[in-house]
Amino acid sequence: MRKITKAHTKSEEKRYTPIVIFFWIFGLAFLFYAIARIGLAAYPHPIHWASMLVGGVVGYPVGWLWYRWRGDIY
């Protein structure tokens, strides 16, 4: 007997996030935190965490731009 296979559709394709995007997210989050820790030392600590969150949010589109321009890390 012959095995019947099903045609793949676009919604069934596995989607993944390239590793370079995670590098940009974590890298910019740490950089924003370090800059805020030095520059905003007199302010409360949650401001440093908020700046780290902003760095991670900024890192996501920057990572995608890098991936589109240069490709993934191999």
C-alpha contacts under 8 A as a table, 3 or more apart, distances in Angstrom:
res1	aa1	res2	aa2	distance
8	H	12	E	6.25
8	H	13	E	7.18
9	T	12	E	5.39
9	T	13	E	6.76
10	K	13	E	5.46
17	T	21	I	7.03
18	P	21	I	5.79
18	P	22	F	7.36
18	P	67	Y	7.66
18	P	72	D	6.34
19	I	22	F	5.25
19	I	23	F	6.44
19	I	72	D	6.82
19	I	73	I	6.77
20	V	23	F	5.02
20	V	24	W	6.34
20	V	63	G	6.23
20	V	66	W	7.81
20	V	67	Y	6.76
20	V	72	D	5.64
20	V	73	I	5.88
21	I	24	W	5.15
21	I	25	I	6.19
21	I	59	G	7.32
21	I	60	Y	6.08
21	I	62	V	7.72
21	I	63	G	4.17
21	I	64	W	6.10
21	I	67	Y	7.32
22	F	25	I	5.00
22	F	26	F	6.11
22	F	60	Y	7.62
22	F	63	G	7.44
23	F	26	F	5.39
23	F	27	G	5.75
23	F	63	G	7.70
24	W	27	G	4.99
24	W	28	L	5.83
24	W	56	G	7.83
24	W	59	G	4.99
24	W	60	Y	6.82
24	W	62	V	6.99
24	W	63	G	5.29
25	I	28	L	5.54
25	I	29	A	5.99
25	I	55	G	7.06
25	I	56	G	4.55
25	I	57	V	7.07
25	I	58	V	7.36
25	I	59	G	4.16
25	I	60	Y	5.60
25	I	63	G	7.16
26	F	29	A	5.06
26	F	30	F	6.10
26	F	56	G	6.32
26	F	59	G	7.52
27	G	30	F	5.30
27	G	31	L	6.13
27	G	59	G	7.67
28	L	31	L	4.86
28	L	32	F	5.91
28	L	52	M	7.82
28	L	55	G	4.95
28	L	56	G	6.00
28	L	58	V	7.43
28	L	59	G	5.67
29	A	32	F	5.28
29	A	33	Y	6.13
29	A	51	S	7.58
29	A	52	M	4.52
29	A	53	L	6.37
29	A	54	V	7.11
29	A	55	G	4.09
29	A	56	G	4.57
29	A	59	G	7.31
30	F	33	Y	5.05
30	F	34	A	6.09
30	F	52	M	6.36
30	F	55	G	7.45
31	L	34	A	5.13
31	L	35	I	6.16
31	L	52	M	7.79
31	L	55	G	7.40
32	F	35	I	5.19
32	F	36	A	6.03
32	F	51	S	5.78
32	F	52	M	5.41
32	F	54	V	7.65
32	F	55	G	5.37
33	Y	36	A	5.11
33	Y	37	R	5.90
33	Y	48	H	5.58
33	Y	49	W	6.75
33	Y	51	S	5.76
33	Y	52	M	4.69
33	Y	55	G	7.67
34	A	37	R	4.97
34	A	38	I	6.28
35	I	38	I	5.27
35	I	39	G	5.83
35	I	40	L	7.94
36	A	39	G	5.01
36	A	40	L	5.12
36	A	41	A	7.31
36	A	47	I	7.79
36	A	48	H	5.53
36	A	51	S	6.60
37	R	40	L	5.58
37	R	41	A	5.44
37	R	48	H	5.96
38	I	41	A	5.57
40	L	43	Y	5.53
40	L	48	H	7.65
41	A	44	P	7.76
43	Y	47	I	7.03
44	P	47	I	6.00
44	P	48	H	7.71
45	H	48	H	5.41
45	H	49	W	6.88
46	P	49	W	4.97
46	P	50	A	6.15
47	I	50	A	4.96
47	I	51	S	6.19
48	H	51	S	5.13
48	H	52	M	6.29
49	W	52	M	4.96
49	W	53	L	6.30
50	A	53	L	5.00
50	A	54	V	6.26
51	S	54	V	4.97
51	S	55	G	6.14
52	M	55	G	4.99
52	M	56	G	6.32
53	L	56	G	5.11
53	L	57	V	6.25
54	V	57	V	5.05
54	V	58	V	6.10
55	G	58	V	5.09
55	G	59	G	5.98
56	G	59	G	4.90
56	G	60	Y	6.56
57	V	60	Y	5.60
57	V	61	P	7.69
58	V	61	P	6.18
58	V	62	V	6.50
59	G	62	V	5.04
59	G	63	G	5.79
60	Y	63	G	5.16
60	Y	64	W	6.39
61	P	64	W	5.00
61	P	65	L	6.14
62	V	65	L	5.07
62	V	66	W	6.14
63	G	66	W	5.01
63	G	67	Y	6.07
64	W	67	Y	4.92
64	W	68	R	6.13
65	L	68	R	5.14
65	L	69	W	6.09
66	W	69	W	5.05
66	W	70	R	5.61
66	W	71	G	6.82
67	Y	70	R	5.46
67	Y	71	G	4.33
67	Y	72	D	5.63
68	R	71	G	5.87
